[in-house]
Amino acid sequence: MRHGILLLAFLISVSMSASSQAASRDMKAVELVGRATDFFYTHNWRIYHWREDLTFKLKDEKSGKTWRVISREATPHNSWLLGPTYTGLKVDWKSNPRVKIIGVEGIDRTPATFYDRKFSEPLVATAFIVLVETAPDKWQEFYVNNWFHRWGPRADAAIHAAYADKKPPYDMYGWIVGKRAPYSKASAAIVAKYPEAKVFRGFVHATRHNAFGYEIEITHLIGKDPKTRVAKILYGDPKLVPLMDTRAPKKK
């Protein structure tokens, strides 16, 4: 019981902190290409689910500057894991492959840390997309962030453009009230039918129908069942929303 209360308090404090940060967030979008060095990956247990993270150094071919690149953290929601997606692409990171990252300058994590690591690089970027060059000028996804919120006027359009008109793993999740792009006309009608919905899943499409230039096509809505008050997928195929791995590690 005490553990549950502490966990609830922790999640509420994180949510409040994230909301406060979102109100003042003004990050800068970045796109970098270079060789990945000092690659680090972790798959670890955190309270009630498994999470994955990565970091590496990248010397940008265009500017010659070296960046520390980190991943966004996992986004658990009830029994679902709303990203990021690790595609399973096999990469020999010891060979220092050529990579392309699209993301934002700074640390887009709550809290704004990466475990207990201290980085010496003055430039840090949070990657939303990590592509690996598997053949000359042929890029394949290794990692894609799926959780969307507002990054600020300098980054929002660029990040939406990177995901626009693409198929999985470029699906997106977000709070119903925290999105930047408006819904398409058809999706707005779907959302109106489910006032209990808190989170959406969908895809970004380019459009000329609004000033922002992008809109969201809804595929799923998640919220509490109005009768049972239990969180469920209110709209869409449940099989398409991945479940968290909640199997605790075996005690040695």
C-alpha positions in Angstrom: 0.0 0.0 0.0 2.8 2.4 1.0 4.7 1.5 -2.1 1.6 2.3 -4.3 1.1 5.7 -2.6 4.7 6.6 -3.1 4.6 5.6 -6.7 1.4 7.6 -7.3 3.0 10.6 -5.7 6.1 10.2 -7.9 4.0 10.0 -11.1 2.0 13.0 -10.1 5.1 15.1 -9.4 6.6 14.0 -12.7 3.4 14.9 -14.6 3.2 18.3 -12.9 6.9 19.0 -13.7 6.4 18.0 -17.3 3.4 20.2 -17.7 5.3 23.2 -16.2 8.2 22.6 -18.6 5.9 22.2 -21.6 4.4 25.7 -20.9 7.8 27.4 -21.3 9.6 24.9 -23.7 11.3 26.5 -26.7 13.8 23.9 -28.1 15.7 24.0 -31.4 15.4 21.2 -33.9 18.6 19.5 -35.1 19.5 17.2 -37.9 23.0 15.7 -37.7 25.0 13.3 -39.8 28.3 11.7 -38.7 30.1 8.7 -37.3 28.8 7.3 -34.0 31.4 6.6 -31.3 31.3 5.7 -27.6 28.0 3.9 -28.1 26.1 2.8 -25.0 22.9 0.9 -24.7 20.9 -0.2 -21.7 17.9 -2.4 -21.1 16.9 -2.2 -17.5 14.1 -2.6 -14.9 12.5 0.5 -13.5 10.0 0.1 -10.7 7.4 -1.7 -12.7 8.5 -2.1 -16.3 11.6 -2.6 -18.6 13.0 0.3 -20.5 15.7 0.9 -23.1 18.0 3.8 -23.7 21.0 4.7 -25.8 23.7 7.4 -26.0 26.7 8.0 -28.3 28.9 10.8 -29.6 28.6 12.1 -33.1 30.9 14.5 -34.9 28.6 16.4 -37.3 30.0 16.3 -40.9 28.6 19.7 -41.7 29.9 21.8 -38.8 32.7 19.6 -37.5 31.2 19.9 -34.0 30.9 16.9 -31.6 27.6 16.2 -30.0 26.5 14.0 -27.2 23.3 12.2 -28.4 20.8 10.7 -26.0 17.5 8.9 -26.4 14.1 10.0 -25.0 12.9 7.9 -22.1 10.2 5.2 -22.3 6.6 6.5 -22.0 4.6 4.0 -19.9 0.8 4.6 -19.7 -1.2 2.2 -17.5 -0.4 -1.2 -19.1 0.9 0.2 -22.5 4.3 1.3 -23.7 3.8 4.3 -25.9 7.3 4.4 -27.3 10.0 4.7 -28.2 10.4 2.0 -30.9 13.6 0.0 -31.3 13.3 -1.6 -34.7 15.6 -4.5 -34.1 18.1 -3.4 -36.8 21.4 -5.2 -36.3 24.2 -2.7 -36.1 27.9 -3.2 -35.4 28.4 -0.2 -33.2 32.1 -1.0 -32.7 32.6 -0.2 -36.3 31.5 3.4 -35.7 28.8 3.4 -38.4 27.6 6.6 -40.1 24.3 7.7 -38.6 21.7 10.5 -39.0 19.8 11.8 -36.1 16.7 14.1 -36.0 15.7 15.6 -32.7 16.2 18.7 -30.5 19.1 20.4 -28.9 19.2 19.8 -25.2 17.7 17.1 -22.9 14.1 16.3 -23.6 13.6 14.0 -20.7 11.8 14.3 -17.3 13.8 14.9 -15.2 16.4 16.4 -17.6 19.1 13.8 -16.8 20.4 10.6 -18.4 20.7 8.2 -15.5 23.7 9.2 -13.4 26.0 10.0 -16.3 27.8 13.3 -16.5 28.7 14.4 -20.1 31.7 16.5 -21.0 30.5 17.5 -24.4 29.1 21.1 -24.5 26.5 20.1 -27.2 23.8 17.7 -26.3 20.9 16.5 -28.5 17.9 14.3 -27.7 17.3 12.1 -30.7 13.8 11.3 -31.9 15.0 9.4 -34.9 18.2 7.5 -35.3 19.0 6.2 -38.8 22.0 4.0 -39.7 23.6 4.0 -43.1 23.5 0.3 -44.2 24.7 1.0 -47.7 26.0 4.2 -49.4 23.2 6.7 -48.9 20.8 4.0 -47.7 19.4 4.8 -44.3 17.4 2.4 -42.0 15.7 3.2 -38.7 17.3 1.9 -35.5 15.2 4.0 -33.1 12.1 6.2 -33.3 10.5 8.2 -30.5 6.7 7.9 -30.6 5.7 10.4 -27.8 4.8 13.8 -29.0 4.3 17.0 -27.0 5.1 20.7 -27.7 8.8 21.5 -28.2 8.2 25.1 -28.9 7.8 27.3 -32.1 11.4 26.6 -33.3 11.1 22.8 -33.3 7.4 21.8 -33.6 7.1 22.1 -37.4 10.5 20.5 -38.1 9.7 17.4 -36.0 6.2 17.0 -37.4 7.8 17.2 -40.9 10.2 14.4 -40.1 7.2 12.1 -39.3 4.8 13.3 -41.9 3.1 10.8 -44.3 5.1 7.8 -43.0 4.0 4.4 -41.7 5.1 2.7 -38.5 7.4 3.0 -36.7 6.5 6.7 -37.2 3.2 6.4 -35.3 2.7 9.0 -32.6 1.1 9.2 -29.2 0.2 12.2 -27.1 -2.1 13.8 -24.6 -5.4 14.8 -26.2 -4.9 18.3 -24.7 -1.2 18.6 -25.3 -0.8 18.2 -29.1 0.5 20.9 -31.5 -1.0 19.8 -34.8 -4.8 19.9 -35.1 -6.8 16.8 -35.8 -8.1 16.2 -39.3 -11.8 16.8 -39.7 -12.6 13.1 -39.5 -10.4 12.6 -36.5 -11.9 15.6 -34.6 -15.3 14.0 -35.0 -14.0 10.7 -33.5 -12.4 12.5 -30.6 -15.7 14.3 -29.9 -17.4 10.9 -29.5 -15.1 9.9 -26.7 -14.9 12.6 -24.0 -13.3 10.1 -21.6 -10.2 9.8 -23.9 -6.9 11.1 -22.5 -4.3 9.8 -25.0 -4.3 9.4 -28.7 -2.4 7.3 -31.2 -2.2 8.4 -34.8 -0.1 9.6 -37.7 1.1 13.0 -39.0 0.0 14.2 -42.4 1.0 17.3 -44.4 -2.0 19.5 -45.2 -3.0 22.9 -46.6 -6.1 23.0 -44.5 -4.5 24.8 -41.5 -1.8 27.4 -40.9 0.6 24.9 -39.2 0.8 22.7 -42.3 0.3 19.4 -40.5 -2.6 17.4 -39.1 -3.2 14.3 -37.0 -5.1 11.3 -38.3 -6.4 9.4 -35.2 -6.1 5.6 -35.1 -6.6 5.0 -31.3 -8.0 6.7 -28.2 -7.1 5.6 -24.7 -9.1 6.5 -21.5 -11.2 5.2 -18.7 -14.2 3.1 -19.4 -17.2 5.3 -18.3 -18.8 2.3 -16.5 -15.8 0.4 -14.9 -13.4 3.4 -14.7 -10.7 1.1 -15.8 -8.2 2.3 -18.5 -8.8 0.8 -21.9 -8.5 1.4 -25.6 -11.8 3.2 -26.3 -11.2 3.3 -30.1 -9.0 1.3 -32.4 -7.5 -2.1 -32.6 -5.9 -3.0 -29.2 -3.4 -5.3 -30.9 -1.6 -2.3 -32.4 -0.7 -0.6 -29.1 2.2 -2.4 -27.5 1.9 -3.6 -23.9 4.6 -3.0 -21.3 6.9 -5.8 -20.3 6.1 -5.9 -16.6 7.8 -9.2 -15.8 10.1 -8.4 -12.9 13.7 -9.7 -13.1 14.3 -12.9 -11.2 16.0 -12.5 -7.9 19.5 -14.1 -7.8 
